């Protein structure tokens, strides 16, 4: 005879959250429970199953072989349950609160102008838009979507590429008039740079020398918390900055910023992705609608740079 226990799916969900978030405390915060409550629930689950699922130490949690098997099956079952509920409610329009975290320059230039249209198309969605260059943990911050510029770290997040943009070293005309224009990467040692207040995967600026790629970077005179701050410091003549062309293209076109060392530019790009959690269950309609909307409407313009007859840099193509 089948046993009806309304707590079994809840036990599975708590267990999956503990594994995904790496601990009882983070899972408790996400589920709005106490860490002791989560611990007791996992212990009760293990007692009911008659086997240990998680090895607990003071530093981290690791799954037993049985725990790994149960986790994989639980993820699949929870996904099927979510899908069943969604199928029962098929035809419902996207609704509810949508939390989006976005890189500041990309958000200002490419996302914010599209928000009125998205909300007009989906009037039952309420949007929380957070602009920051800090990489957040989507599950801990309870964000639905994050838009990230640059290399992605290995994770369980699903990524959808929105575009890419080349990197360019630039300086304001008044900075170049004062300190001169660097002719080779070696000249950067005598220049002033704009760095970052947060760690970057690559410490130096890459340059192409024949078949080789080398790195150099001017000593930082200022550090910025995000790309827009770095751009404004560069516009003020503080120092040289290396920024994405999608961000500073208009500044180059108007002459407010001047590209330097283009002959050594390796042509590397920064990819732009929308990332979201999607491995445990189907996406909510509001999240799917927003990601599809971005894929349809975002256009990252990345033209080539050429010198005009007057010696000024122009965007072409």
N, C-alpha and C positions, 0 to 999 in steps of 0.2 A: 504494500500500500504506500502511495506517495506521501512524503512528509511535507507539510506546508509550514514554512518558517520565513516570515517576512524579513528577518534580520540577515539572511544568508547573502543577499545581494549587497547589503550595506557592509557586511564584513569584507566581501570581495573588494568593494570600492575603497575602503579604508586601507586594506592591504596593498592594493595597487598604488594608492597615493603615497604610502610610506616608501615603497620601492622607488617610484618615480622621483620623489623629492629628497630621498636619501636620509630620512630620519623621522622620528616621531614628532619632533617639535614643529618642523616645517609642515608636515601633514596635518597636525592639529590646527595650525594657523589657517591653512587652506580650508579645512573642513569645519572650522569654528568649534573645535573641541579642545579639551585639555590634553596635554601630552600624556598624563597618567591614564586618561580615559582611552586614548588611542592604544597605549601599551596593554591595558587590560583587555581591550577588544581583540588585539592580535593574540594575546595569550589564550583567550577563550576560543578563538578560531583554531589555534594549534591543539588545544585540548580536545576539541570536538573531532578534529581530523586524526588525532592520535599520532602526530609527528611534528617535529620542529621545522618551521619554515624559514626563520631568520636567526642567524647567529649574531648576538648582540655583544659589542665591545664598547669601551668608553669612547672610542674615536669614530667608529663607523659601524654600519650594518652590512652584512653579507648574506646572500641567499644560500640556503642549503640546496642540494640537488632537487629535493622534493619541493622546496620553495620556488625554485626557478620554473619547474614544470607547472606548479599551481599558478604562478604569476602569468605565464603565457596563456594558459587556459582561461584565467579570470579576465585578462584583457580582451580576449575574443568574446567571452560571454557577455561582458559589460557592453562591448561594442554592438553585439547583436540585440541586446535589450534596448539600447539607445536607438538603433535603427528601427526596431519594431515600433517604438513610440513615435518616431518621426514619420514612419509610413502611415501610422494611424492618424496623424495630424497633417498629412500631406496636403498641399495647397495653401497652407498658412503662410502669410507674408512674413518677411523678416521683421522681427520685433525685439525690443529689449535694449539693454545697455551694451554698447560696443566700446571697448577700451582699446585704443590704438597708441602705440609708442613709436616715435619716429625721430630719426636723425634731424637735427635742427635745420641745416641748409636745405636738405631735400624736402623736408616738411613745409618750409616756408615757400619754396619755389614751385613745388610740384604737387603737394597734397592739399594744402589749405585752399588753393584756388578751386579745387574740385569738390570740396566738402558741401557747398550749397546745392550742387547738382545731385550728389549722393543722397542728401537728406530730403531733397524734393522727391526723388524717386522712391525713397523708403521712409515715409513719414512716421512710421511706428518705431523707428530706431532712435535711440538717444546716444549721442557720441561723446565719449571722453577722449580728447586728443592731448597727448603729453609729448612735447618736443624736448628731446635731450640727446646728447651724443654719448651718454653713459649706456653701456650694454647692460640690460636688465635681465633678470630671470622671469620669464613670462608667467610661470606657475606661482612663484612667490609674490609677484606684483599683481597677480590676477589680471594680466593683460591678455587680450584676445589675439592681437596682431602686433608685430614689431617690424618696422622697416629699417633695415640695416645697410650701411654703405661700407664696403670693404670685405676682406676675407671672412668667411664664416667658420666658426669653430665646430668641430665634430659634436653633434648633439642629436637628440631624438626629435628635434623640431623639423617640421616640413618647410621647405623653402620654395618660393616661386620667384623666378628672376623677373625683374621689371626693366632692367637695362644695365648699361655700364658707361663709364666715363673715363677719359684719359686724365692723367695727372700732369700739372704744369707748375713750374717754379716761376713766381712773379714777384715784382717789386714795384712800388709807386715811383713815378717820374722824379719826385723830389728826393726820394731815397737814393735812386741811381745817380742823380745829379750831385749828391753829397758824398756818396761812398764809391761811385763808379759802378760800371757794369762788369760782372765777372765774365771772363773769357773762357776759362776752363774750370772744371770742378775743384782743382787745387786752389783756385782763387777764393773759394768759400771760407777758407780759414781766416781770411781778413775781413769777412763780412759779418753782418748781424742777422740772426735767424729768429723765426717765430716758431716755438715748439708747442708741446702739448702738456697739459697737467695730468693726463692719464697715460698709462702704458700703451705703446703701439707694438704691433707684431713685428714691424720693421723699424729699427732705430735710426738708420741713416737714409739719405735720399739716393736712389739708384741712378747710375749713369752708365751709358753704353760707351765702351772704348774698344772699337773693332769688334772682335767676337766675344769680348768679356764684358761682364757687368760689375761695376765697382760701386761702392757707397761712400758718400761724403755728406757732411752737414755743417752749416755755419754754426758757430757758438750761439746758443739762444740768449737773446736779450729780454725776451718775454715769452710767456707760455699762455696758451689759450685753453679754455674749457670746452670749446666746440669750434666747428668750422666757421660759423658766422663771426665769432669773436676774432678768430685768426684773420679772416678777410678784412675786418674793420681795422685791425692793427696794421695790416699791410697797406691798406688805403691811406692810413695816417702817416706812412713813411717810417714806421718803427723798424721794419726789417723785411727780409725775404721770407716767403711762405710757399709751401708746396700744397696746392689745392686742386680739387676736381674741376674739370673744365665746365661741367654742367652748372657749377656754382659761380664761377667767375667769368664766364663767357661774355656777359654784357659789360663787365668792367674792362676787359681787354678790348672789346669793340669800340668803346668810348675813349680809350687811352688812359683810364684811371689806374690800370695796372698793366705792366709791360712784361711779357714772357722773357726769360733769360735762359741761357744754356740749352736752347732748343736742339742744337746740333748734337747734344749728348743725351737727349731724352730717349729712354729705352722704349717708350710707347706703352708702358704698363697701364692697366686700367683698374678702376675700383668698381666692382659689381654692386648692383643695388638689388636687394631681395626683400620680399615680404615673407616673414617667418611666422609660423603659428603651430600650436599643439594640435596634432591630429591623429596620433597613433593609437589612442585608446578608444575613440568613438568617432562617429561621423560629425562633421562640423555643424554647429548651429547655423541656421539659415542666415542670420545677420552677418556672421563671419564669412561664410561662403560668398554672400552678395558683395561684401566690401572687397574681398580679394579679387573676385571676377571684375568688379568695377575698376580697380586699379590697373589690372592687366589690360583692360580695354582702353582706358583713357590716359594713362601715364605715357608721356612721350619724352624720353630723355634725349635732347638734342645734343649731339657731340660732333660738331663740324670740325674740319681741319683748320689749322692755323697757317696763314700765309702772310708774307710781307707785301704791302702795297707799294706803289711807285714812290710814295712819300716816305717810305721807310717804316710806316706804322703797321702794327699787326692787325690783321683782319680775319674774321671767321668766314670760311668758305665751305660750300657743300651742304 
